[in-house]
Amino acid sequence: MDYNLADLFESVVGMVPGRQALVHLALPGDGAERRLTYAQLDAAADRLAGHLYDSGVRPGAHVGLHLYNGVEYLQSLFACLKIRAVPVNVNYRYVEDELAYLYDDADLVALVFDASFTARVAAALPRAPQLRHLVRVGTAPASAPEPHIAPVAFAEAEASGPAGRAAGRRSGDDRIVIYTGGTTGLPKGVVWRQEDLFFSGLGGGAPTGEPVKRPGELAERVAAGGEGLVFFPTAPLMHGTSMLTALIAFGYGQRIVLHRKYAPEEVLRTFARERVTCVSLVGDAMLRPLLDALEGPMRGTDCSSLLSVSSSGAILSESVRAQFARLLPSVALLNNFGSSESGFNGTATGEPGTGFRLRVNDRTSVVDPVTHRPVEPGAVGRIAQRGHVPLGYHNDPRKTAETFFQRGGERWVLLGDMATVDADGMVTVLGRGSQCINTGGEKVFPEEVEQVLKGHPAVYDVLVAGVPDARWGQRVTAVVQPREGADPPTLAVLQAHCRAHLAGYKVPRSVVLAACIRRSPSGKADYRWARAVAEAPDAPE
C-alpha cells in the first residue's frame, strides 16, 4: 500500500467499520439528518465510483465537485479517489463565465452538482467541450433550463453503480487538483500528488505529532487510539481548509459534523448537541459573527466539549482573538498559516501587538523571489516551502515556472506572501505581494492596516485597497463595514486610531463605508471588489 488517500481511508474503514464517520445536520429547508458509519460511507462511495467508471470516467480523468457541504461531497470525493479519477473543487459562488472558464480549464469530463446550480451549469456547459457526464444532487427548480446533456440523478447513480469496481493499482502519484483564487484574477488549479498532500496538508497522519513512517501505520494508530474527537469543518468543503480538515479527521478515524451552509447560531447549537471538540474556520469573517452570537442571543451555549478552534486562509485580528479569549478562555485558538500551494506552514504566536508572527516548520523559509536564496534577518522576501509540494498549476506552464523551482535537489514552491524573518527564525507575514500598495515609493501591505483598523470598536470588518492618486501614485483607502449600533467611523477618527500603531504613510487617506464587506463563502477577502468600491465615482477623496 502506498500513501494513497483512497487506500489509507479504506485501511481505516477496515479497522473501525462500525464507528460513526459522518453526520450531516439539516438546517431549515435542508432535508433530513444523515448519519453514516465508516463502512456505510465507504460502501456508498464504492457504488458511486462504480457508476462513474461505467460512465467512462477513467484513471486520470478530472471530475468536478460543484456542491454544497453534505454527505454527497465527501462521497463523491472518495468515489473519484477509488477509481483514480482526479477530484476538482468548484466554487459554488461562480457565475456562468467563471464556471465556463473553470470547467474548460480543468478539463472536466464529469460533474457532480447541486440541483440549485442547474441554470448556471446549463449556461456554462456549451463552453466546456470535454464535459460529457452530469450527476445531479436533488431536484432542480421548475424554472431552471435543463443542460443539453441530461443529468443522472445522484440517487440513481449511486443505486446503479456496482460496488468494489477496481481501476488498477493505486499510487501515491495519483492526483488531486485544488482550484484557488478568482478574487483577484482567474482561478488556478494546484496539482498535488496524493502522497505530497498527505504529508504537507494532512500532517502525515499526525498534524501535531510524529508523521507515520509507513502507510499501514495510520490504521494501526486509529485502532490503538480510540474515538471521542468530533471535527466540525464550518467553511465550504470546496475550499482547501475544510477538505483537509475532513481528511485529517478520517485519518484519525474520528467523526465529522457538517452543515450545508454556515449559520453561526446553528453552529453554536451543534457544539452543544454533538459535543464538538475541533472546529475549523477561516478568519474574522467566520469567527467574529460566531463570537457575537455567543455573546448575544446564544449566550450560555454549552461549549464545554471544545478543545480547539483553528483558522487558516485569513489572518485573525487581535480584537477577535481578545474576544475569543474572553468568551472561551479554556479553548485553544490556532491562528494557522497555509495555502492551497503549500498545505500547513505554521501557527502564529498570538502575542498582542506583534502582527502575524509565526514559528514555521523546518521546510519553510523566507527567500529572495529572484535568486531563491534565504534572505538576511530583517530583509523582505517571499515565503517558500520545500519537499512535499505540488507539481504545479494545471494548464499553466508560465505560472508554474514562476511559482515552482528546484534547489538543492528538492522541489520548492514560492508563495505569494511577503515576510521577514528574525535571527531566531520567527517569521512575520506582511501580506500578499500582489495586493501591495505603492504610495510615494513606500510599500503598504493591506493586511497590516486591516489588522489595526479592526481594533477600533466601530469597525466590524474592513478591506484596504490602493486607488490611483495623481501625487502619490496610489493612496491607501479603507472600505469599512461599521459595527451595528455604533456611530459610523469618520476618516479623522480612524486616522487618529491608526497613527498610534502605524507609520504615517500606511494610514488611510480615504474611507468608504459599505453595508457589508464582500468575501468568499469561507471568509477570504475579495480585493477586486474592494478596489472597485474604493474607486467608485462617489467614493470620498
C-alpha positions in Angstrom: 0.0 0.0 0.0 1.2 3.5 -0.9 0.4 6.9 0.6 -2.8 6.9 -1.5 -5.8 8.6 0.1 -8.3 6.0 -1.0 -6.1 3.2 0.3 -5.5 5.0 3.5 -9.2 5.7 4.0 -10.1 2.0 3.3 -7.4 0.9 5.8 -9.1 3.0 8.5 -12.6 1.6 7.5 -11.2 -1.9 7.9 -10.2 -1.1 11.5 -13.3 0.8 12.6 -16.2 -0.1 10.2 -19.0 0.4 12.7 -17.7 3.7 14.1 -19.7 6.8 13.2 -17.9 8.7 10.4 -20.1 11.5 9.2 -23.1 13.4 10.4 -24.9 15.9 8.2 -27.2 18.0 10.3 -30.1 19.5 8.5 -30.8 23.2 8.7 -34.3 24.5 7.9 -35.1 23.5 4.3 -32.1 21.2 4.0 -33.9 17.8 4.2 -33.3 15.0 6.6 -30.4 14.5 9.0 -28.0 11.7 7.9 -25.5 9.7 9.9 -23.1 7.2 8.3 -20.6 4.8 9.8 -17.2 4.3 8.2 -18.5 1.1 6.5 -21.6 2.9 5.2 -19.7 5.8 3.8 -17.1 3.5 2.2 -19.9 1.4 0.5 -21.7 4.5 -0.7 -18.5 5.8 -2.3 -17.9 2.4 -3.9 -21.3 2.5 -5.5 -20.8 6.0 -6.9 -17.3 5.1 -8.1 -18.8 2.1 -10.0 -21.3 4.4 -11.7 -18.6 6.9 -12.7 -16.4 4.2 -14.0 -19.2 2.6 -16.0 -20.0 6.1 -17.4 -16.5 6.3 -18.9 -14.5 8.1 -16.2 -11.1 6.6 -16.2 -7.9 7.0 -14.1 -6.5 10.5 -14.5 -9.8 12.0 -15.8 -11.0 15.1 -14.0 -14.3 15.2 -12.2 -15.8 18.5 -10.8 -17.5 18.7 -7.4 -19.9 21.6 -7.7 -21.7 21.1 -4.4 -22.6 22.5 -1.0 -21.4 20.7 2.1 -23.0 17.4 2.7 -22.6 13.6 2.5 -22.6 13.8 -1.3 -19.5 15.9 -1.4 -17.3 13.5 0.6 -18.9 10.5 -1.0 -18.1 12.0 -4.4 -14.5 12.8 -3.3 -13.8 9.3 -2.3 -15.6 7.8 -5.3 -13.1 9.7 -7.5 -10.1 8.6 -5.5 -11.2 5.0 -5.5 -11.2 4.8 -9.3 -8.1 7.0 -9.6 -10.0 9.9 -11.2 -9.0 13.4 -10.1 -11.5 15.3 -8.0 -11.6 19.0 -8.7 -13.3 21.5 -6.4 -15.7 24.1 -8.0 -16.5 27.3 -6.2 -20.3 27.4 -6.0 -20.4 31.2 -6.0 -19.1 31.3 -9.5 -21.4 32.6 -12.2 -21.7 31.5 -15.8 -18.5 32.9 -17.3 -16.4 31.8 -14.3 -17.8 28.3 -14.4 -17.3 28.0 -18.1 -13.7 29.0 -17.7 -13.1 26.6 -14.8 -14.9 23.6 -16.4 -12.8 24.1 -19.5 -9.5 24.9 -17.9 -9.8 22.0 -15.5 -10.5 19.6 -18.4 -13.6 18.2 -16.6 -15.1 15.1 -18.2 -17.8 14.7 -15.5 -19.5 16.9 -13.0 -21.4 16.2 -9.7 -23.5 19.3 -8.9 -26.2 20.5 -6.7 -29.6 20.9 -8.3 -29.8 24.6 -7.3 -27.0 25.3 -9.7 -28.8 23.8 -12.7 -29.3 27.0 -14.6 -25.6 28.0 -14.2 -24.5 24.6 -15.3 -26.7 24.6 -18.3 -25.4 28.0 -19.4 -21.7 27.1 -18.9 -21.8 23.6 -20.3 -21.6 24.5 -24.1 -18.2 26.1 -23.5 -16.8 23.0 -21.8 -16.4 20.6 -24.7 -14.8 17.7 -22.8 -17.6 17.7 -20.1 -19.9 14.8 -21.1 -21.4 13.3 -18.0 -23.5 15.0 -15.3 -24.7 13.8 -11.9 -27.3 16.0 -10.1 -28.0 16.1 -6.4 -31.6 17.0 -5.6 -34.4 18.4 -7.7 -33.9 21.3 -10.0 -36.1 24.4 -9.6 -39.0 24.2 -12.0 -37.9 27.4 -13.8 -34.3 26.3 -14.4 -33.4 25.4 -18.0 -32.1 21.8 -18.4 -28.5 21.2 -19.6 -28.2 19.9 -23.1 -26.6 16.7 -21.5 -29.3 15.0 -19.4 -28.1 14.8 -15.8 -28.3 11.5 -13.9 -30.0 11.8 -10.5 -27.5 11.2 -7.7 -29.6 8.6 -6.1 -30.0 6.7 -9.4 -26.2 6.9 -10.0 -25.5 5.5 -6.5 -28.1 2.7 -6.9 -26.8 1.7 -10.3 -23.1 1.6 -9.6 -21.6 -1.9 -8.8 -19.6 -1.9 -5.6 -15.9 -2.6 -5.5 -15.0 -1.5 -9.0 -11.2 -1.6 -9.5 -9.3 0.8 -11.7 -5.7 -0.6 -11.5 -3.2 -0.3 -8.7 -3.5 3.0 -6.8 -0.4 5.0 -6.1 0.9 8.0 -4.1 1.4 9.5 -7.5 -2.4 9.7 -8.1 -3.5 13.3 -8.3 -5.9 15.8 -6.6 -6.4 19.3 -8.1 -7.4 22.2 -5.8 -8.6 25.3 -7.6 -7.7 28.5 -5.8 -8.1 32.2 -6.4 -10.6 34.0 -8.6 -11.0 37.1 -6.4 -8.0 38.9 -8.0 -7.8 37.0 -11.2 -8.7 33.8 -12.9 -8.6 30.7 -10.7 -5.7 28.3 -10.8 -5.7 24.6 -10.4 -3.0 23.4 -8.0 -1.9 19.8 -8.9 -0.9 17.7 -5.9 0.4 14.1 -5.8 -1.6 12.4 -3.1 1.5 11.4 -1.1 2.7 15.1 -1.0 -0.7 16.3 0.1 -0.8 13.6 2.8 2.4 14.9 4.4 2.0 18.7 3.7 -1.7 19.2 4.1 -2.7 16.3 6.5 0.5 16.3 8.6 1.4 12.7 7.6 -1.4 11.3 9.8 -0.3 13.3 12.8 -0.5 17.1 12.4 0.6 17.8 15.9 2.9 14.8 16.4 5.2 12.4 14.6 4.1 11.6 11.0 3.7 7.9 10.1 6.7 6.1 8.7 4.7 3.6 6.6 1.1 3.7 5.2 -0.1 0.8 7.3 0.8 2.7 10.5 -2.2 5.0 10.0 -4.8 2.4 10.6 -2.8 0.9 13.4 -2.9 4.3 15.2 -6.6 4.5 14.7 -7.2 1.1 16.2 -5.0 1.9 19.2 -6.3 5.5 19.7 -10.0 5.0 20.3 -12.7 7.6 19.5 -14.1 10.8 21.0 -13.0 13.6 18.8 -15.6 15.4 16.8 -14.4 17.6 13.9 -16.5 20.4 12.5 -15.3 22.0 9.3 -17.6 25.0 9.1 -16.3 26.5 5.9 -17.3 25.1 2.5 -15.7 21.8 1.6 -14.9 23.4 -1.8 -12.1 25.3 0.0 -8.9 23.5 1.0 -9.3 24.4 4.7 -12.4 22.3 5.2 -11.5 19.5 2.8 -8.2 18.9 4.5 -9.9 19.1 7.9 -12.2 16.3 6.8 -9.4 14.2 5.5 -7.4 14.7 8.7 -10.5 13.6 10.8 -10.9 10.5 8.7 -7.2 9.7 9.1 -7.8 9.8 12.8 -10.9 7.5 12.5 -13.0 10.2 14.1 -16.4 11.8 13.5 -17.1 14.7 11.2 -20.1 17.0 11.5 -21.3 19.1 8.5 -23.8 21.9 7.9 -24.9 22.7 4.3 -24.0 26.4 4.9 -22.5 28.5 7.6 -25.0 29.8 10.1 -23.4 31.0 13.3 -26.3 30.3 15.7 -26.8 26.8 14.3 -23.1 26.2 14.6 -23.2 27.0 18.3 -26.2 24.7 18.8 -24.3 22.0 17.1 -21.3 22.4 19.5 -23.6 21.5 22.4 -25.7 18.8 20.6 -22.8 16.9 19.0 -20.2 17.6 21.7 -17.9 19.1 19.1 -14.2 19.1 20.0 -12.3 20.6 17.0 -13.6 23.4 14.8 -12.0 24.8 11.6 -13.0 28.1 10.0 -11.5 31.0 8.0 -10.6 34.3 9.7 -12.5 37.1 11.3 -15.4 36.8 8.8 -16.4 33.5 10.2 -15.2 33.7 13.8 -16.4 37.2 14.6 -20.2 36.5 14.0 -19.8 33.3 15.9 -18.5 35.1 18.9 -21.0 37.9 18.6 -23.8 35.2 18.7 -22.2 33.6 21.7 -22.0 37.0 23.4 -25.6 37.9 22.4 -28.6 35.7 21.5 -26.7 32.4 22.2 -25.2 33.4 25.5 -24.9 30.4 27.8 -24.5 27.9 25.0 -22.6 24.8 26.3 -19.2 24.9 24.6 -17.5 22.7 27.3 -16.6 20.0 24.8 -14.5 22.3 22.6 -10.7 21.7 22.7 -9.6 23.9 19.7 -10.7 26.3 17.1 -8.4 26.7 14.1 -8.3 29.3 11.4 -6.4 29.3 8.2 -6.6 31.1 4.9 -7.1 34.6 6.5 -5.4 36.2 9.5 -7.3 36.6 12.7 -7.2 40.1 14.1 -6.1 40.9 17.6 -9.6 42.3 18.5 -11.2 39.0 17.6 -8.6 37.0 19.4 -9.2 39.0 22.5 -12.9 38.5 22.3 -12.3 34.7 21.9 -10.0 34.6 24.9 -12.7 36.4 27.0 -15.6 34.1 25.9 -13.8 30.8 25.6 -10.7 31.0 27.8 -10.1 27.3 28.1 -10.2 26.6 24.3 -7.1 26.7 22.2 -7.2 29.2 19.3 -4.9 28.2 16.4 -4.2 31.1 14.0 -2.6 28.9 11.3 -0.8 29.9 8.1 -1.0 27.8 5.0 -2.2 27.8 1.4 -3.5 25.6 -1.4 0.0 25.5 -2.8 1.8 24.6 0.5 -0.6 22.9 2.9 0.4 23.8 6.5 3.3 26.1 7.3 3.0 27.2 10.9 0.9 28.8 13.6 1.0 32.4 14.8 2.3 33.2 18.3 -0.8 35.2 19.3 1.3 37.8 21.1 -0.5 41.1 21.1 1.0 44.0 19.1 3.4 41.8 17.1 1.5 41.4 13.9 1.2 38.0 12.3 4.3 36.3 13.6 4.7 32.5 13.4 7.1 29.8 14.1 7.3 27.9 10.8 8.1 24.2 10.2 11.6 23.2 9.1 10.5 23.0 5.4 9.5 26.7 5.2 11.9 29.6 4.5 11.8 33.3 3.5 13.7 33.7 0.3 14.6 36.3 -2.3 12.0 35.9 -5.1 14.6 36.2 -7.8 17.6 34.3 -6.5 15.6 31.9 -4.3 18.3 32.2 -1.6 17.3 32.8 2.0 17.1 36.5 2.9 19.1 38.1 5.7 17.2 38.7 9.0 15.0 41.8 8.7 15.0 41.8 4.9 11.7 41.3 3.0 11.3 38.2 0.9 8.7 35.7 -0.1 7.7 32.6 1.9 8.7 29.4 0.2 8.4 25.7 1.1 10.4 22.7 0.0 9.8 18.9 -0.1 6.2 17.7 -0.3 4.9 20.5 -2.6 2.6 20.5 -5.6 3.7 19.6 -9.1 2.5 22.9 -10.5 -0.6 24.6 -11.9 -2.9 22.7 -14.3 -2.7 24.0 -17.8 -0.5 27.0 -16.8 3.2 26.3 -17.6 4.1 30.1 -17.3 2.7 30.4 -13.8 4.2 27.1 -12.8 7.6 28.3 -13.9 7.1 31.5 -11.8 6.0 29.7 -8.7 7.8 26.4 -8.5 11.5 25.8 -8.7 14.3 23.3 -7.9 17.0 24.0 -5.3 19.4 21.6 -3.6 17.8 18.6 -5.3 14.3 19.4 -3.9 11.1 20.9 -5.3 10.2 24.3 -3.8 7.0 26.4 -4.1 7.2 30.2 -3.9 4.2 31.6 -2.2 2.6 35.0 -2.8 3.1 36.1 0.8 5.8 38.6 1.7 7.5 38.3 5.0 10.6 38.9 7.1 12.5 36.6 9.4 14.4 37.4 12.5 17.7 35.9 13.8 15.7 33.3 15.8 13.8 32.1 12.8 10.5 33.8 13.7 8.6 34.8 10.5 6.5 38.0 10.3 4.0 37.8 7.5 3.4 41.1 5.8 0.8 40.2 3.3 0.2 39.2 -0.3 2.7 40.8 -2.7 0.0 41.1 -5.3 -2.0 43.4 -3.1 0.8 45.6 -2.0 0.1 49.3 -2.3 2.8 51.6 -3.6 2.2 55.1 -2.2 5.0 57.6 -3.0 7.5 54.8 -3.3 6.6 53.3 0.1 5.2 49.7 0.3 2.0 49.2 2.3 0.5 45.7 2.8 -3.3 45.9 3.2 -3.5 43.1 5.8 -1.3 45.1 8.3 -3.6 48.1 8.0 -6.7 46.0 8.2 -5.5 44.4 11.5 -5.1 47.8 13.1 -8.5 49.1 11.8 -10.3 46.1 13.1 -9.1 47.1 16.6 -11.4 50.1 16.5 -14.7 49.4 18.3 -16.8 51.0 15.5 -15.3 48.7 12.8 -16.9 45.4 12.2 -15.0 44.4 9.0 -12.7 46.1 6.6 -10.6 45.7 3.4 -7.9 48.0 2.4 -7.0 48.8 -1.3 -4.8 51.1 -3.2 -6.6 53.6 -5.6 -4.9 55.8 -8.2 -3.6 59.1 -6.9 -2.1 61.9 -9.1 0.5 62.8 -6.5 1.4 59.6 -4.7 0.7 57.0 -7.5 -1.7 55.2 -5.1 -3.4 56.2 -1.9 -4.4 53.9 0.9 -8.2 53.5 1.1 -10.2 51.6 3.7 -13.6 50.1 2.8 -15.3 49.8 6.2 -18.3 47.9 7.4 -19.4 49.7 10.6 -20.3 47.7 13.7 -24.1 47.6 14.1 -25.3 50.1 16.7 -22.1 52.1 16.6 -21.7 55.6 15.1 -20.2 55.2 11.6 -16.5 56.0 12.0 -15.2 59.1 10.2 -11.9 59.3 8.4 -10.4 61.6 11.1 -11.4 59.1 13.8 -9.8 56.1 12.0 -6.7 58.1 11.1 -6.2 59.0 14.7 -6.6 55.4 15.7 -4.1 54.2 13.1 -1.4 56.8 13.9 -0.9 55.2 17.3 0.0 51.9 15.6 1.3 52.6 12.1 3.8 54.7 10.2 2.2 57.8 8.7 2.4 56.6 5.1 0.3 53.5 6.0 -2.6 55.5 7.5 -5.7 55.5 5.2 -6.2 58.7 3.2 -9.8 57.9 2.4 -12.6 55.8 3.9 -15.6 54.3 2.1 -18.5 52.9 4.2 -20.1 49.7 3.0 -23.2 47.9 4.2 -21.3 44.6 4.1 -17.7 43.6 3.1 -17.7 41.1 0.3 -15.8 37.9 1.0 -15.9 34.3 -0.3 -18.1 31.8 1.5 -15.0 30.8 3.5 -14.2 34.3 4.5 -11.4 35.1 2.1 -11.1 38.8 1.0 -12.4 39.9 -2.3 -9.9 42.7 -3.1 -11.1 43.1 -6.7 -14.5 44.2 -5.2 -12.8 46.4 -2.6 -10.8 48.3 -5.3 -14.0 48.8 -7.4 -15.8 50.2 -4.4 -12.9 52.4 -3.4 -12.5 53.7 -7.0 -16.3 54.4 -7.5 -17.1 58.0 -8.6 -19.0 58.8 -5.4 -16.2 57.4 -3.1 -14.8 60.2 -0.9 -11.4 61.7 -1.8 
